[in-house]
Amino acid sequence: MNQPRKFRRLAGVSDPERNEGSGSPPEPAPSAADGKFRAQRGISLVLFALLACCALLAPSRLRAEERGPSTAEERAKVIDLTHKLETDPLNPQADEWRVWLAKWIDEVPDVVVPVCPGLLPQLLRSDRNYAHELAMQVVYSSAAFIVEHPKEQVDQQAVFQAGVDGALKAYQAILKAKPRARWYFLDSLIQMRDKGELKEYLRKQIDDNCVSGLPA
């Protein structure tokens, strides 16, 4: 898609200029006790709000009021595109899929997706290694979970768990094609997942860093 770079960045869409040749892994994130990290959390919140809410740079809440609830066809498309992005995030059509999902999540009035910048804050402070795509994948995968399990929408733990799981799947798929696009902290989350420890880790992260009911 021939979109302005600012649009691509906000929508979490690939920008080859920032992803090519980014072989050096980012520095590990400072601990939550680090003063610099605490200061950056406020910045991360602003960045995430831009990513999640301003993807199309338009008065979308007005559009949400003008349109009706989501349709069965749209909900099926959300599930389909999200799972495609989890397994094939570098597909030539992936940018179009991300733009459609961001627009739908932003406009649809009956599916509210919570967001939490404190879950994966490292991704919000970087332009490298598909950081924006992975950060937004949390939102897309959370949305797909809500569509598939509407009765669990109020279970913030389950929604965020699904979002992070989806981002980790996308990250692993990216590494198969781009092995230098590595994130050490995501590698550690994968190890936790494989050991059955990720749920408890995320529970603490959610309790400490997430604001209940913050919609995308």
HELIX and SHEET records of a PDB file:
HELIX    1   1 ARG A    5  ALA A   11  1                                   7    
HELIX    2   2 PRO A   16  ASN A   19  1                                   4    
HELIX    3   3 GLY A   35  CYS A   53  1                                  19    
HELIX    4   4 SER A   60  GLU A   66  1                                   7    
HELIX    5   5 ALA A   72  THR A   87  1                                  16    
HELIX    6   6 ALA A   94  GLU A  107  1                                  14    
HELIX    7   7 PRO A  121  ARG A  125  5                                   5    
HELIX    8   8 ALA A  131  GLU A  148  1                                  18    
HELIX    9   9 PRO A  150  GLU A  152  5                                   3    
HELIX   10  10 GLN A  156  ALA A  177  1                                  22    
HELIX   11  11 TYR A  184  LYS A  195  1                                  12    
HELIX   12  12 LEU A  198  ASN A  209  1                                  12    
END                                                                             
